Amino acid sequence: MSPLTKKLFIAVVGVQLLILGGMVAHREYILATGVEVLLECTLSKPESPLDGDYYAKIAYKINSVPILKKWDINEDIQPNRKVYVGLEQNKSTKYYEAVAISRNQDVIAQHYSLFIQGELQSTDNTSYHITYGIEDCLIKLNQSRLIEQVPPENIAMSINLLSSGEVNAKQMLINGRPVEELDKERE
Amino acid sequence: MDSKKFYSWLSHDSGVWVQEGIITTEQQQKILARYVTKPQEPSPNLLPTIFFIIATVLLAVSLIWYCAANWDMMSRGVKLFQIFTIVIGFYTLAYYFLVQRPSTLGRVFTVLGIVSFGVAIMLIAQIYHISSRPTNGILLWAIVALATSWIAKENWGLLLSIFLFWMWGTLEIVDFENPSLLVFVIVPIIGLASYHIRSRLCIILLCLLSFMWFFQFNVFYLDKAYNSIRNLIESDGLLFLRASFLLLLPFGVILIAISRHLEGREFWDMPSKFLGVLGWLSFFCPLTLFFIPWEKNAWNFYTDPGWLSFSSLFNHDNARFVLWEYGILIVVLVGLIGWLWYQGKKPYSVASIGAFAIFGINFPVNPGSWFSLAMILGMLLGFFVLIYFSVSLTPRRAWELLLGDLLMAYVLLHEAMAFLVSGILHTQWQSRNDILLAHISTFLLFLLACILIRQCARILLPTYEKINKLPLGIIACVGFVLVYVAAFKHNNPLSIWGSTTPSLIILMLQEQVKLLSFIIIGLWSWLVIKSQQRHFLFMLLFIFVLLLISTIDMSNLTIMIVFNLLLLAVEIAIIYYSIIVASRALAIIGTLFFIIHIWTRHIDLGWGFMEGAILFFITGAALLLVGFILERVNRRKAQKQLQETTVVAGEKP
């Protein structure tokens, strides 16, 4: 290896560590500074045998936003684009619900203290289907069985939300208690 | 004689030539210098490399397994610490074994470092429940693998990066419907890296990757285009897929032209052959697919004048790219052919199939039977060019000759299936008379044309003596099976000319029969003039006449007799040809066919008739006749050989 190649090798490894470190730092920052919010959700079964026992897909209530909630009626919202969804807490259930949708972050930020960033997947006559990057989760088989026994309105996901709309899923709750805790108690 | 023996013989004899004054000592030294055998380097021991490869794979698997097994019990901090330790550890070891103590272990740890980086991305995503766009993670991993492998000159890592790029591109299209234009940057960069580290395998895989991306992009955008003009056609969800196959015609010829440019160069020799094979397969792929519409949905492709016509494409923003793409491909193709000509490389084969790709199909698709005729012409042209120019020009391309034979056998096998399926399905769909025979007759004419094309190429080439027997055997089997199917008794058989209200498929078959008959008569006449194998050619004429008769509308019984006669002619032709080419395998195949034929007819027709006695008699008599003919031919051959030996012996002093 020439001296230049040695330096390049060290540099490329350094960049890799920076990338990994950056990913971790970003997520830790969201967890540390983000506002904790509860979202109503349900658990869907693994999509294929290859996904294994641990994998679960979370379906949030806010994955589907009624078209009527569009902030600007003239706005053209196309699939595969970033969208911002304004959130407000339902006083009776304590869960946060989608109340407005727009492609314009400033508009949503002006009117709502909490909003979440997502990507529009598809649309039909009544609603937009949006993903937020928190739909995949690794849950033990025992825990997922536990969740399945509970009515959907008692299941929630605790997430941390930044003021920019970025989000990180924290833990799944049943009646306000972490699933892991309940699973350990049962064992 | 091996090189050492030759050198010792040459040095001894050249000494004698010097003594006799034939050459001078200087000349002797010059001659000997040409044949000095270099000391051979000891061949490298592959065992350590194999162990290293297995070890790398096992260590990578164990790493993933270990993490998976203990993951649940670890805290987040421990998990992250472990991830970073593994990545740093592998790269440190890689650096140590690449720089401080150079050994293959350096390569192993570099690859493990790359793998651990990918695993780290996945695990971090898992710890924080990140699920947005997993393809981004794969792209990042692929870029890192490419950069690290390039710097470390690591072949395996580069292979991994090509695989990751393929996975990323495919998932982007399939899962997210987002073909990324980044591929236009990625392909040249991987090409540069592969050339820099001198990896032929990576170049070959890159060619394959480019080919797949080209196809995937076309499928994706044509699907979009199709959706935008969906109202023009009734129903055919896979129409866009067929259209994207058509673009492979000029693309294939471009690949062959590039392979011609690269052949003979030290590093590029093997990749150029691969490119050539890929190019020929691309060229034949649409021809094979569009030869005949063998599923009902494909009919739209031949009948609808709205789809893929110039005006239709121009009127739709989404579809206009097809015209642009086709135009660019043609410009590149013409440029490459011109360059080959300028370099004096005689690009006859590329030019002829290139001309077909440009003009032959009158792109965009010309509806109706002309399109299927163009496919036949393209296929026959492709076979001839592949077999003839591979041997007649220098450098001789033995791989192309073999490819030509194998492709012909494969195409005939594929088309036989297509014609059989098409014949059966069209009979069901149309709820009308049986048109299976019409399909079989047309296919058999195509098969005959292929045999004659092959024969023409052989006769034009005095050096082409060796015959690949396997393709011949396959062709014989295919022909036999089709005639065998047709030789059974059919109810209300409909011949090619027998329909009073011909459907599209019958019209198509009629056009194909006209064209093929014209080609066969032309080739046969030319062969009779040129060839010494007159008996064989007369047998082919007999088969051709029988085939033509079978295309005319006749009664059930006559049709059956004609096809049985044809079957008999095919069997005799195979056995006779086996003697000409001295192929025992072919002779066995021919005899086997004969036995199967006779026994089938025996059971089919005569079981209750005089307890089969007459049929046994006919079988015996026929076998006797065949035996007599064979014995006579063998005797004549032996006599001829004896005469030749006597003449040669008489000439000796």
Interface residues (C-beta under 8 A of the other chain):
Chain A: M1 T5 K6 L8 F9 I10 V12 V13 V15 Q16 L17 I19 L20 G21 M23 V24 R27 L31 N80 E119 T131 Y132 G133 I134 E135 D136 C137 L138 K140 N168 A169
Chain B: D72 L80 I83 F84 V87 I88 Y91 Y95 L98 V99 G113 F117 A120 I121 I124 Q126 I127 Y128 H129 I130 S131 S132 R133 L140 V144 A147 T148 I151 A152 F176 E177 N178
